[in-house]
Structure formats: C-alpha cells, structure tokens
Amino acid sequence: MSDFIIQKIEAKFNSKIPASVANKIKIAVEKIRGNYFLFEMRPAWDDNIKPWTKYEIAKLSYVAKTESWKLYWHRASGRWELYRELKTLAGALNVIEKDENGCFWG
C-alpha cells in the first residue's frame, strides 16, 4: 500500500513539471517512520556531479483512529507544523497543489 501512495503522490506532482525543466526538477516522496515526506529535488547549483539537493515541501501522516490524513508544512525554523487534517489523501494533495497560503511552494 505504501508504494502505491508514494507513486500516486509523485505522479501527481511530477506531471505538473514542464518538459523543458524536467531534468532539473523532480518531486520525490519518502516514507519514514509511518510518515510520507514530499521533497522537491534539484541538482546542486555549482556542480552537476554532486547529489541533488532536497527541499522539504510537506509531511503527510495517516491517522487510523479517525481515518484521516494530517498535513504538515515545514517552517523556516525547521519544525513541522500541522496545517490541516483532511478526510482523504486526494484532498490533502489538492491542498498542497493549490497552496493558498504559500506554505508549501513558497
């Protein structure tokens, strides 16, 4: 199930990247201790040989008790803060995509 979730998230956001920059930007998802972390990845600005840099975009946690998803945004302080709790994964992904408050994409 977690592989399906990762593929769904990556497919949604990578499909939005224009073909002209697809080799310079990609969206990746990692599952760490039950949480899904969404990253924007880019090559190092000074040397293409170095590993790509990761920018944390969002964290998603499934809460079985309430059958909902907690969506967190990454503050400049480095801490994760609860943004909203949503009933579906699709709803959480739409909130990230729309980014009405500029918390996820800037």
Order of alpha helices (4+ residues) and beta strands (2+ residues): alpha-beta-beta-beta-beta-beta-alpha
